[in-house]
Each structure stands twice: as structure tokens, then as C-alpha cells.
């Protein structure tokens, strides 16, 4: 019985982690190991499309891991790879930016009309 409980707890944990998204983008998953910085996020609509600027950070996460995660995840969500930091979908461009701050990798998500 304890094994069943541990398995169910693991599934619940996984489901909760999978439900996290980049702030302002309800269909852009936040990579496990990154934590959203809601204070650094902005989203609004313009006549030509939405503009979203969001930020997340994580310790022990590399830029290469983040690029690999999104290269594997974004095509299933309709994004087409332009290069290892840019993706296009339905008239929008998603750009990923990277920086180091206080020992953490900071990832910037920028969505703008193309």
C-alpha cells in the first residue's frame, strides 16, 4: 500500500510541475528547474498582436539544457525553430535570452508580432 501512495504522490508532483507556465503565456511550459519571476513579467495586446516579456531563473540549470528543453517542447506546440534562440508561430516570434545573475541562470522570454 505504501508503494501505491508513493507512486501517486510522484504522479501528483509531476502533474503539478507540468502545470507551470511562463507568466503571461498559458501555453508555454516553464522548464523544470526554472522559477518564474512574476515581477519581471509583462503581457499586453496591441493592434498587431500580443507582446509578452517574462523572466525565469534557476540554479544548476545551464543555457544548453534550456535550449534543448525548448527545442524539444516548442515544435509540439506549433512553434517552428528559426535558430537555437528564436521560434515562430502564427505571426509571432518567441526569442529566448540568457544571462547570469547572482549565481543563477536567468532566462528571458520575449514574444512579439513578426
C-alpha positions as CSV (number, residue, x, y, z in Angstrom):
1,X,0.0,0.0,0.0
2,X,2.8,2.4,0.8
3,X,4.3,1.9,-2.7
4,X,1.0,2.9,-4.3
5,X,0.9,6.0,-2.2
6,X,4.5,6.9,-3.1
7,X,3.7,6.4,-6.8
8,X,0.5,8.5,-6.5
9,X,2.5,11.3,-4.8
10,X,5.1,11.1,-7.5
11,X,2.4,11.5,-10.2
12,X,0.8,14.4,-8.4
13,X,4.2,16.1,-8.1
14,X,4.8,15.6,-11.8
15,X,1.4,16.9,-12.7
16,X,1.9,20.0,-10.6
17,X,5.3,20.7,-12.2
18,X,3.9,20.2,-15.6
19,X,1.1,22.7,-14.9
20,X,3.6,25.6,-14.6
21,X,3.8,28.0,-17.5
22,X,5.8,31.1,-18.4
23,X,3.9,34.1,-16.9
24,X,1.6,35.7,-19.4
25,X,1.7,32.7,-21.8
26,X,-0.8,30.0,-20.9
27,X,0.6,27.5,-23.5
28,X,4.4,27.9,-22.9
29,X,5.6,25.5,-20.3
30,X,8.2,26.6,-17.7
31,X,11.1,24.2,-17.8
32,X,11.5,22.2,-14.6
33,X,14.3,23.7,-12.6
34,X,13.3,27.3,-13.5
35,X,11.2,29.6,-11.3
36,X,9.2,32.3,-12.8
37,X,9.9,35.9,-11.8
38,X,6.4,37.4,-12.0
39,X,7.6,40.9,-11.0
40,X,9.7,40.9,-14.2
41,X,6.8,39.9,-16.5
42,X,4.6,42.0,-18.7
43,X,1.9,41.0,-21.2
44,X,-0.5,43.0,-23.3
45,X,-2.3,43.1,-26.6
46,X,-1.6,45.5,-29.4
47,X,-3.5,46.0,-32.7
48,X,-0.8,43.9,-34.4
49,X,-0.6,41.1,-31.8
50,X,0.5,40.3,-28.2
51,X,3.7,41.4,-26.5
52,X,5.0,39.3,-23.7
53,X,8.2,39.8,-21.7
54,X,8.8,37.3,-19.0
55,X,11.7,36.1,-16.9
56,X,12.6,32.9,-15.0
57,X,15.7,31.8,-13.2
58,X,17.3,28.7,-11.8
59,X,20.4,27.4,-10.1
60,X,22.1,24.4,-11.5
61,X,20.5,24.8,-14.9
62,X,22.6,25.5,-18.0
63,X,21.8,27.6,-21.1
64,X,22.3,24.4,-23.2
65,X,19.8,22.5,-21.1
66,X,17.2,25.2,-21.5
67,X,17.8,25.5,-25.3
68,X,17.4,21.6,-25.6
69,X,14.2,21.6,-23.5
70,X,12.5,24.2,-25.6
71,X,13.9,22.8,-28.9
72,X,12.1,19.5,-27.9
73,X,9.0,21.1,-26.4
74,X,8.1,24.0,-28.7
75,X,7.5,22.2,-32.0
76,X,4.7,20.1,-30.4
77,X,3.1,23.5,-29.5
78,X,3.2,24.7,-33.1
79,X,6.4,26.8,-32.8
80,X,8.9,26.5,-35.8
81,X,12.6,26.8,-35.0
82,X,14.4,29.7,-36.6
83,X,17.6,29.1,-34.7
84,X,18.5,27.9,-31.2
85,X,17.1,31.0,-29.6
86,X,14.2,32.0,-31.8
87,X,10.9,30.3,-32.8
88,X,7.9,31.5,-35.0
89,X,4.3,30.6,-34.7
90,X,1.1,32.2,-36.2
91,X,2.6,35.7,-36.8
92,X,4.6,35.8,-33.6
93,X,8.2,35.4,-32.8
94,X,9.5,33.9,-29.4
95,X,13.0,34.9,-28.5
96,X,15.0,33.4,-25.6
97,X,17.7,35.4,-23.9
98,X,20.2,34.3,-21.3
99,X,22.2,36.0,-18.5
100,X,23.8,35.1,-15.2
101,X,22.7,36.9,-12.0
102,X,23.9,36.1,-8.5
103,X,24.9,32.5,-9.5
104,X,21.7,31.7,-11.3
105,X,20.8,31.4,-15.0
106,X,18.2,34.0,-16.0
107,X,16.1,33.2,-19.0
108,X,14.1,36.0,-20.8
109,X,11.1,35.0,-22.9
110,X,10.1,37.7,-25.4
111,X,7.1,37.2,-27.7
112,X,6.3,39.9,-30.3
113,X,4.4,40.1,-33.6
114,X,6.6,39.3,-36.6
